């Protein structure tokens, strides 16, 4: 039942359009199945959020993105932490823009770790390393760009720039039966209906096995941890009132479970960005 329900979002609309008039009574059952699927996906995402102990982010992993931000191309995977408290689920409201912060979007393919990963050696094959992936998510690594730029200039950490509440919208999860090759996925992001980012994960500078190998030699990855694999070119700002839409496709077919829509609103509270 679960596996058939998981396929319904791809086929329900086409079935309804193609069904002869006398077959229309199936429509309520299809709609109910789609609602059940959406509820199950929401529950799975909630579980992913509650079980995540850390979010590891791979920086500068697409050449054109390195160029657009005038950064140096890394010689090895470059990674940093984002707090799980930044995760924003589809039913949890808008991305909140803190006072004085220039907020940028960065679309990324994320993966959820299936079991403990520690100190992977060169003798572990890439295929074996991919078995440490439980499933995938689509993520938007929201970033306080002016906060980050100031930190970079002064040699300070980026934690504030990456760590605000609501700064990690997620969609999914997407199973490994759908994403059979994580290096052959097209991800995209739109702002107010205008496409801003679209590229294939095949353009990663460092592929996922190398990412996991390098991270595991520094810190243990635990079941439920999330890895964000980097963003392609096209990052840019959003302001209050903007609507962000994102998704991914595999083999030219869009994956409905990955579709995401989130608004941007002002954050209330005492925080206001000031130079350190």
Phi, psi and omega in degrees: 000315182298318183292323179289322177297324182296336180274344188300319181303333180281337191239342187301311183298318181291324177296319180295321180290323186275342186293137174296159187303323181290345182265004184301336176303343178288343185303311180302323181292322178295316180297320178297320179295320179295318178297320179296320178298314181298320179295320179294318179297318179299319179295320179294319178296320178299321177294319178300316180297314184290334182265354182280124179262337175201153175243117178261131183243130176270122181262153173053050185253005174230127189303315183293329177290321176303316182293317186294335178258010178056040177260166176273141178290126183288151177272346178208164181306134182246123186221158181212169183259148171231136185286142176301335179295346177280347184298133178237117179274161186303332182258016185256008174102196187274165164290131183256123182271114179292156181301130176077007185256131173273108188266127178245151175262150174214107182281139183212148167278128178248156176228149180252128183285137185268335182199171184301133178236121184217126169051057180293131181268169178293343181280350178276124184289158177300320180298319178292324179295322179296342178287348176281357179269127178275313180192182185238160172223161168257136186225148171245112179276086178293139188223132171281093191296317180292328177293317180295316181298320178295318179298317180298317181296327184259006178069029182258162178295161180263009192306318181295316183300329184258345197256003180300147172306143180076006185273016175216073174296137179235151167224165183121212356285163178243124184284162179290343175286339177269313175260090180278336177226103183293352178261017178220053182234136176260126179245148181215161177213140178235150172236121182053039178084353181262125182292130181246324180226137171198117178201166179265145177292351176294346181274001178304137175288318178240121183284168189301316177303319178295320179301309182293323179298313183290318179298316185295340178277350178256312180215151179289132171268135184247158178306129180097345176296150181247136175246125172262127195267007178111158182244143176280184181296163175105006180299153181187181187274155167231153180233171180304131182099344178290155175238124180259132173236143182211161179186184177213158177227151178232124181061031180082358180251127180291140179264112186298325182298338183269350183298139185220141174218124182214138179270163176244128179225164178289144176268131174274154179134182188274346186292135171215126183297131174222146179299141181282000000 
